[in-house]
Amino acid sequence: MAERGDCAQILTHATSCNSPICAPSRASFMAGRLCPDIDAYDNAAEFGASVPTIAHFMRSVGYDTTLCGKMHFIGPDQMHGFDERLTTDIYPANFAWAADWSKPVTSPSPSGASVRPVLEAGPCTRSMQMDFDEEVAFKAKQKIFDLARRPDDANPFFLVTSFTHPHPPFSAPQAFWDLYDPNEIDMPDVSRIPPEDLDPASQYLYFGHRRNRYNIDDDAVRRTRHAYYGMISYVDVLIGQVLQTLQETGLDENTIIIFASDHGEMLGERGMWYKMTMYEWSVRVPLIICGPEIDAGRREEIVSLADLAPSMAEMGGGIPSDIPVALAGTSLWRLTRDGHDPNWPNLAISDYSAGAAPGPIRMVRKDRWKYVDVCGYPPLLFDLEHDPDELNDLAGDEAHNDTVAGLRAIARDRHSPEDYKTRIEQSQRERIFLRGLSDASGTDPNWAYVAQDGDGDRFVRGGGLKHGAHATKFALQLPRQPEAPEQIDESASPDMIPEPDYSTAGQT
């Protein structure tokens, strides 16, 4: 990454996303609110045009706002407060990926996701993600040059530059693959846990990701991790180019830069892949803040992406007094400027309510504790100070009853998992009905943002195993590789998942 010179930086140690899946996490970040409060259920839940976002907040205090890159907005509003948008998106903006909890857990993902890419990991000449991210970098750099050419009395600017790397499929350009010695690639800290020993939520993901259909050996794990490291280095160079342009134009002298991600990656830990779970590898994200008046250092406080909307508004001149909603987060400005905030809540909440789940799942991270409320099933409790790998569930230990009760009260504050599940399932039925009509008539609403001719049909625009994310990415990758064969594990049956008990789900 480009050097930042004397610019002070802070790096947070414990930042959580507010949903471990793309679109809900990004909607929550943009709104500064938790997913249930804005109906951000899954990767096909419409992000309402009536929801105020950080782009609206920044405009209200005099900023020009620009979006460049991935944001995964669902619905006809593809701007959500930005004055301009420089690129299309990489994923569908319609209901193609609506989750369906009425189907068996073994049904294919509506997005077409499976762990097949783990068996296809390796170097590549070109990928769909490379096409997208290099366009994003180019457009962002050009925008920075244009901003630098403006008159001295121009409005301040707010620019969101969003890349898709690192992300499946696990393929890195050869030069970045070669940065890493395959013999030095580390293996997961926590080895594969047999499906019968997984907690119920992880068992749902086991079948939802079709892990029972592919044999993933140590060589595949190592190659996938190798590719992931290469992808990190690849996008690091692209980010460095953007930062270098900011320096070359002199705009870095009065610009605050925030780097974050929408979710993590299990990367083989516990035998799991992708995100969609509340384990730290999936829900924990990087957060770096750099700029004038920053007290440099590393922060141990617990924060979440919901804290960014009030933080950016305050950093940009003050939170507008007429914001019509209560934001879920707390401004980081005092913490970043003074190095401490005596009133910091040390709290993060994350929600998951997409595919391969028994119902809505909510995580509460408070101080050293992580509590996971799984609708219909017993909760999980981990002491992250003494058990960072989350191997010892303490929820059933009577010695921790008070801790469980306190965290459960936070999780259930104005939130009933049972009522939320009912709301989600109704939304699923409505969206699946509309999607079915569109599929049958061939008039499926696209809603993909068109920045240039042809954008409506570029990248991933559909769902399912034939037209979804993995299929499209596989078809566009060079050189083409043979598809990984399915090897169904007959010993792993969804019958091992205990029946959920929703009779107590809504009680506090």
C-alpha positions in Angstrom: 0.0 0.0 0.0 1.2 3.5 -0.7 3.1 5.0 2.2 1.2 7.5 4.3 4.1 9.6 5.5 3.5 11.3 8.8 -0.2 10.7 8.7 -1.4 9.3 12.0 -3.3 6.1 11.9 -5.4 4.0 14.4 -6.0 0.4 14.0 -8.9 -1.2 15.9 -8.4 -4.6 17.4 -12.0 -5.8 17.7 -14.3 -4.5 15.0 -17.4 -6.4 14.0 -19.6 -6.2 11.0 -23.3 -5.8 11.7 -24.1 -8.8 9.5 -21.7 -11.4 8.1 -23.0 -11.2 4.6 -22.6 -8.6 1.8 -25.7 -6.6 1.2 -27.1 -6.5 4.7 -23.7 -5.5 6.1 -23.4 -2.7 3.6 -26.9 -1.4 4.1 -26.4 -1.4 7.9 -23.1 0.5 7.4 -24.7 3.0 5.1 -27.7 3.6 7.4 -25.8 3.4 10.7 -28.6 1.2 11.9 -29.0 -2.5 12.7 -30.3 -4.8 10.0 -33.7 -5.6 11.6 -34.4 -1.8 11.8 -34.1 -1.4 8.0 -35.4 -4.9 6.9 -31.9 -5.9 5.6 -32.6 -9.6 5.7 -30.4 -11.2 2.9 -28.7 -10.5 -0.3 -32.0 -9.8 -2.1 -33.8 -7.7 0.5 -34.7 -4.2 -0.9 -32.8 -1.3 0.7 -35.6 1.2 1.0 -35.2 4.6 -0.7 -36.8 6.2 2.4 -33.9 5.1 4.7 -31.5 8.0 5.3 -27.8 7.0 4.7 -24.4 8.4 5.5 -24.4 9.9 2.0 -27.5 11.9 2.9 -25.9 13.0 6.2 -22.7 14.2 4.5 -24.7 16.1 1.8 -26.7 17.8 4.6 -23.5 19.3 6.0 -22.2 20.5 2.6 -20.3 17.5 1.1 -20.3 16.4 -2.5 -20.8 12.6 -2.4 -19.5 10.0 -4.8 -19.8 6.2 -4.9 -17.2 4.1 -6.9 -17.4 0.3 -6.9 -19.4 -2.4 -5.1 -22.2 -1.5 -2.7 -24.8 -4.3 -3.5 -27.8 -2.1 -3.2 -31.0 -4.1 -3.8 -34.0 -2.3 -5.5 -34.6 0.5 -7.9 -32.8 3.1 -5.8 -29.2 2.6 -6.7 -27.9 5.9 -5.4 -29.1 6.1 -1.8 -28.0 9.7 -1.3 -24.9 9.8 -3.4 -24.7 12.7 -5.9 -23.0 10.4 -8.5 -22.0 6.8 -9.0 -19.0 6.0 -11.2 -19.4 2.3 -11.9 -22.0 -0.4 -12.1 -22.2 -3.1 -9.4 -20.8 -6.6 -9.6 -23.8 -8.5 -8.2 -27.6 -8.5 -8.8 -29.7 -5.6 -7.6 -33.0 -7.6 -7.8 -34.6 -10.5 -6.0 -32.6 -13.2 -7.6 -30.8 -14.2 -4.4 -33.8 -14.2 -2.0 -33.4 -16.7 0.7 -36.1 -19.4 1.1 -36.4 -21.0 4.6 -39.3 -23.1 3.4 -37.0 -25.3 1.4 -34.9 -28.2 2.8 -31.5 -27.2 4.1 -29.9 -29.3 1.4 -31.4 -27.2 -1.4 -28.9 -25.2 -3.5 -28.3 -21.6 -2.5 -30.3 -19.1 -4.5 -27.0 -17.4 -5.3 -25.5 -20.6 -6.6 -22.9 -20.6 -3.9 -21.1 -23.8 -2.9 -17.6 -24.8 -1.7 -16.7 -25.9 -5.2 -14.3 -22.8 -5.6 -12.2 -24.2 -2.8 -11.2 -27.1 -5.1 -10.6 -24.8 -8.0 -8.2 -22.4 -6.2 -5.0 -21.3 -7.9 -3.3 -18.6 -10.0 -5.1 -17.1 -12.9 -4.6 -14.8 -15.8 -7.8 -12.9 -15.5 -11.0 -13.1 -13.4 -14.3 -11.2 -13.3 -13.3 -9.6 -10.0 -10.1 -8.3 -11.6 -12.1 -6.7 -14.4 -14.3 -5.0 -11.8 -11.7 -3.9 -9.3 -9.3 -2.5 -11.8 -12.2 -0.5 -13.3 -13.0 0.8 -9.8 -9.4 1.8 -9.1 -9.2 3.6 -12.5 -12.4 5.5 -11.9 -11.5 6.4 -8.3 -8.1 7.8 -9.4 -9.7 9.8 -12.2 -12.3 11.2 -9.7 -9.5 12.3 -7.3 -7.8 14.2 -10.2 -11.1 15.9 -11.0 -11.6 16.8 -7.3 -8.1 18.3 -7.2 -8.9 20.5 -10.2 -11.9 22.2 -8.6 -11.8 25.8 -7.3 -10.4 26.4 -3.8 -13.9 27.2 -2.5 -15.5 24.0 -3.7 -17.4 21.8 -1.3 -15.6 19.1 0.7 -15.9 15.6 -0.8 -17.0 12.2 0.5 -15.8 9.4 -1.8 -16.6 5.7 -1.2 -14.3 3.4 -3.2 -15.3 -0.2 -2.8 -13.5 -3.3 -4.1 -14.7 -6.9 -4.3 -11.3 -8.6 -3.5 -10.6 -10.7 -1.6 -13.6 -12.9 -2.4 -14.4 -16.3 -3.9 -13.5 -17.7 -6.4 -10.1 -18.1 -4.8 -7.9 -17.0 -7.7 -5.0 -14.6 -7.7 -3.0 -13.2 -10.6 0.2 -15.2 -11.1 2.5 -12.4 -9.9 0.6 -12.1 -6.6 0.4 -15.9 -6.2 4.2 -16.0 -6.6 4.7 -13.6 -3.7 4.0 -16.5 -1.3 5.9 -19.8 -0.9 3.4 -22.6 -1.0 5.5 -24.5 1.7 5.0 -21.6 4.1 1.2 -21.3 3.8 -0.2 -21.8 7.3 -3.1 -24.1 7.9 -6.2 -23.2 9.9 -5.7 -22.8 13.7 -8.8 -24.9 14.3 -9.0 -28.1 12.4 -12.1 -29.4 10.7 -14.9 -30.3 13.1 -17.1 -33.3 12.0 -20.6 -32.2 11.0 -22.2 -34.2 13.7 -20.2 -32.2 16.3 -21.0 -28.8 14.9 -23.5 -26.4 16.6 -26.9 -26.3 14.9 -26.3 -23.0 13.1 -23.0 -24.4 11.7 -24.8 -27.6 10.6 -27.2 -25.6 8.6 -24.3 -23.9 6.8 -22.6 -27.2 6.3 -25.4 -28.3 4.1 -26.2 -24.8 2.8 -22.7 -24.5 1.4 -22.9 -28.0 0.0 -19.9 -29.1 2.0 -21.3 -32.7 2.0 -20.9 -32.8 -1.8 -17.1 -32.0 -2.1 -14.1 -33.7 -0.6 -11.8 -30.9 0.6 -8.3 -32.2 1.5 -5.3 -30.4 3.0 -3.9 -29.6 -0.4 -7.1 -27.8 -1.4 -7.1 -25.9 2.0 -3.5 -24.8 1.5 -4.0 -23.7 -2.1 -7.2 -21.7 -1.2 -5.4 -19.9 1.7 -2.5 -19.3 -0.7 -4.8 -17.7 -3.2 -6.6 -15.6 -0.6 -3.2 -14.1 0.6 -2.5 -13.3 -3.1 -5.8 -11.6 -3.5 -5.1 -9.5 -0.4 -1.8 -8.4 -1.8 -3.5 -7.7 -5.2 -6.2 -5.4 -3.8 -3.6 -3.8 -1.5 -1.8 -2.6 -4.6 -5.0 -1.1 -6.0 -5.8 0.7 -2.8 -2.2 1.9 -2.7 -2.7 3.4 -6.2 -5.7 5.3 -5.0 -3.9 6.6 -1.9 -0.9 7.5 -4.1 -3.1 9.6 -6.3 -4.5 11.3 -3.2 -1.0 12.2 -2.2 0.1 13.3 -5.6 -2.8 15.8 -5.8 -2.1 17.1 -2.3 -5.7 16.2 -1.2 -4.3 13.8 1.5 -3.3 16.8 3.7 -6.9 17.5 4.7 -8.6 14.1 4.1 -9.6 11.5 6.6 -9.2 8.0 5.2 -11.2 5.0 6.6 -10.5 1.4 5.5 -12.9 -1.3 6.4 -14.5 -4.5 5.1 -18.1 -5.7 5.0 -17.4 -9.2 6.5 -14.6 -11.7 7.1 -13.8 -15.1 5.8 -13.6 -18.5 7.6 -10.9 -19.7 5.2 -11.1 -23.3 6.4 -11.2 -22.6 10.1 -13.3 -25.3 11.8 -13.6 -26.8 8.3 -15.9 -23.8 7.3 -15.7 -21.4 4.4 -17.0 -18.0 3.4 -18.9 -16.0 6.0 -22.5 -16.2 7.3 -21.5 -17.3 10.8 -20.8 -15.4 14.0 -17.4 -16.9 14.6 -14.7 -14.3 14.7 -13.1 -15.2 11.4 -16.4 -14.3 9.7 -17.8 -11.5 11.8 -14.6 -9.6 12.6 -13.3 -7.0 10.1 -10.4 -4.7 9.8 -10.8 -1.0 10.5 -8.1 1.6 10.0 -8.6 5.4 10.3 -6.0 7.8 9.1 -5.8 11.5 8.8 -5.3 14.9 10.6 -6.0 15.1 14.3 -5.9 11.3 14.7 -4.2 10.0 17.9 -2.1 7.2 16.4 -2.1 3.8 17.9 -4.0 0.5 18.3 -7.4 0.5 20.0 -8.7 -2.4 22.0 -12.3 -1.1 22.3 -15.1 -3.1 20.7 -16.6 -1.2 17.7 -18.8 -2.1 14.8 -19.4 -0.8 11.3 -22.6 0.9 12.6 -20.3 3.3 14.4 -19.0 4.7 11.1 -22.0 6.7 10.1 -22.1 8.9 13.2 -18.3 9.0 13.2 -18.0 10.2 9.6 -20.8 12.7 10.1 -19.1 14.2 13.2 -15.7 14.1 11.5 -17.2 16.0 8.6 -18.4 18.9 10.6 -21.0 17.6 13.1 -23.9 15.2 13.1 -26.9 17.1 11.5 -29.4 18.1 14.2 -32.3 17.1 12.0 -31.4 13.5 11.4 -34.9 11.9 11.7 -33.8 8.5 13.2 -31.8 7.2 16.1 -28.5 5.7 14.9 -27.4 2.4 16.4 -23.7 3.3 16.6 -21.6 5.7 18.6 -19.2 8.2 17.0 -15.6 7.1 17.1 -14.4 10.7 16.8 -13.4 11.2 20.5 -11.8 7.8 20.6 -9.7 8.5 17.5 -8.9 12.1 18.4 -8.1 11.8 22.1 -7.2 8.1 22.3 -9.9 7.3 24.7 -13.6 7.8 25.4 -14.7 7.1 29.0 -18.3 6.7 27.8 -17.5 4.1 25.1 -20.2 1.3 25.3 -17.8 -1.5 24.2 -20.6 -3.2 22.4 -21.3 -4.7 19.0 -24.4 -6.4 17.6 -24.5 -8.4 14.5 -27.5 -10.1 12.7 -27.7 -12.9 10.2 -31.0 -13.9 8.6 -30.2 -15.1 5.1 -29.9 -18.6 3.6 -28.8 -21.8 5.4 -30.0 -20.6 8.8 -32.7 -22.0 11.1 -34.1 -18.5 11.7 -32.6 -15.1 12.6 -29.3 -15.2 14.5 -28.0 -12.4 16.6 -24.6 -11.9 18.1 -23.9 -9.6 21.0 -20.2 -8.8 21.7 -19.8 -7.0 25.0 -16.4 -6.6 26.6 -14.7 -10.1 26.7 -18.0 -11.9 26.0 -19.6 -13.1 22.8 -23.3 -14.3 23.1 -25.0 -15.8 20.0 -28.8 -16.0 20.1 -29.9 -18.7 17.6 -33.6 -18.7 17.0 -35.1 -22.0 18.1 -31.9 -23.4 19.6 -29.9 -22.9 22.7 -27.6 -19.9 22.7 -23.8 -19.9 22.6 -21.4 -18.1 24.9 -17.7 -17.6 24.5 -15.1 -15.9 26.7 -12.9 -14.4 23.9 -10.2 -13.3 26.3 -9.4 -16.9 27.4 -10.9 -18.7 24.4 -10.2 -16.7 21.2 -10.8 -19.7 19.0 -14.4 -20.1 20.4 -14.0 -23.8 21.3 -15.6 -23.8 24.7 -19.3 -22.9 24.8 -20.1 -21.7 28.3 -23.8 -21.0 27.8 -24.9 -24.1 29.7 -22.6 -23.5 32.6 -24.5 -22.4 35.6 -21.6 -20.3 36.7 -22.3 -18.0 33.8 -26.1 -17.7 34.2 -25.9 -14.0 35.1 -23.7 -13.3 32.0 -26.1 -15.1 29.7 -29.1 -13.3 31.2 -27.4 -9.9 30.8 -26.3 -10.5 27.2 -29.7 -12.1 26.3 -31.4 -8.9 27.6 -29.3 -6.8 25.3 -30.0 -9.2 22.4 -33.8 -9.1 23.0 -34.1 -5.4 23.7 -37.0 -4.4 21.4 -36.2 -7.5 19.4 -38.2 -10.7 19.3 -36.5 -13.5 17.3 -39.8 -15.2 16.8 -41.6 -12.1 15.5 -38.6 -11.2 13.4 -38.6 -14.7 11.8 -42.3 -14.3 10.9 -41.6 -11.0 9.3 -38.6 -12.4 7.3 -40.6 -15.4 6.1 -43.4 -13.2 4.8 -40.8 -11.1 3.0 -39.3 -14.2 1.5 -42.7 -15.4 0.2 -43.4 -12.0 -1.4 -40.1 -11.7 -3.1 -40.0 -15.3 -4.3 -43.5 -14.8 -5.7 -42.4 -11.7 -7.6 -39.2 -13.4 -8.8 -41.2 -16.4 -10.1 -43.4 -14.2 -12.2 -40.4 -12.4 -13.6 -38.6 -15.7 -14.4 -41.7 -17.0 -16.1 -42.2 -14.0 -18.3 -38.6 -13.1 -19.0 -39.2 -9.6 -17.7 -37.1 -9.8 -14.5 -36.4 -6.3 -13.2 -32.7 -5.8 -13.4 -32.1 -2.5 -11.5 -28.4 -2.8 -12.0 -26.8 0.7 -12.1 -25.8 1.6 -15.6 -22.7 3.9 -15.7 -21.9 3.0 -19.3 -23.4 1.1 -22.1 -23.7 -2.6 -21.4 -23.6 -2.4 -17.7 -27.0 -3.9 -17.3 -25.7 -7.3 -18.5 -22.1 -7.2 -17.1 -20.9 -9.3 -14.2 -23.4 -11.4 -12.2 -27.0 -10.5 -12.8 -28.9 -13.8 -12.0 -29.0 -16.6 -9.5 -28.9 -20.4 -9.2 -26.3 -22.9 -10.0 -26.3 -22.1 -13.7 -26.5 -18.3 -13.6 -25.4 -17.3 -10.1 -22.2 -16.0 -8.7 -19.9 -19.1 -8.9 -21.1 -20.1 -12.3 -20.6 -16.7 -13.8 -17.2 -16.2 -12.3 -16.1 -19.7 -13.4 -17.2 -19.0 -17.0 -15.3 -15.7 -17.1 -12.0 -16.9 -15.5 -8.9 -17.4 -17.6 -7.4 -19.9 -18.1 -10.5 -22.1 -17.8 -10.2 -25.1 -15.5 -12.2 -28.3 -15.3 -15.1 -28.1 -12.8 -14.4 -29.8 -9.5 -16.4 -33.1 -9.3 -19.1 -33.6 -6.7 -18.4 -36.4 -4.2 -21.4 -36.7 -1.9 -20.8 -37.7 1.6 -23.7 -40.1 2.3 -22.8 -40.3 6.0 -23.6 -36.6 6.5 -27.4 -36.3 6.7 -29.4 -33.2 7.6 -31.3 -35.5 10.0 -28.4 -34.9 12.4 -29.7 -31.4 13.0 -31.9 -31.3 16.1 -35.4 -30.0 15.6 -35.7 -26.3 16.5 -37.9 -25.3 19.4 -39.5 -22.0 18.7 -41.8 -22.1 21.7 -39.4 -20.1 23.8 -37.8 -18.1 21.0 -39.6 -14.8 21.7 -39.3 -14.9 25.5 -37.1 -12.5 27.4 
